[in-house]
């Protein structure tokens, strides 16, 4: 009961490296999307929008 709690760390604050995408001025690399992938995504999006119009099954 008479012991004092140790506060903080002897090493000091932890340094974390920011990921590239979080750096200021980061430019994401552009990727070409194939027509097949584009169609697949469009179909999935249409399905989601259809579900949204119904208001869900809750």
Number of C-alpha atoms within 10 A of each C-alpha: 3 4 5 6 6 7 6 8 8 7 6 7 8 7 6 6 8 8 7 11 10 9 10 7 8 9 9 8 5 6 6 5 8 9 9 9 10 10 11 11 12 12 12 11 12 11 11 11 12 12 12 11 8 8 9 8 6 3
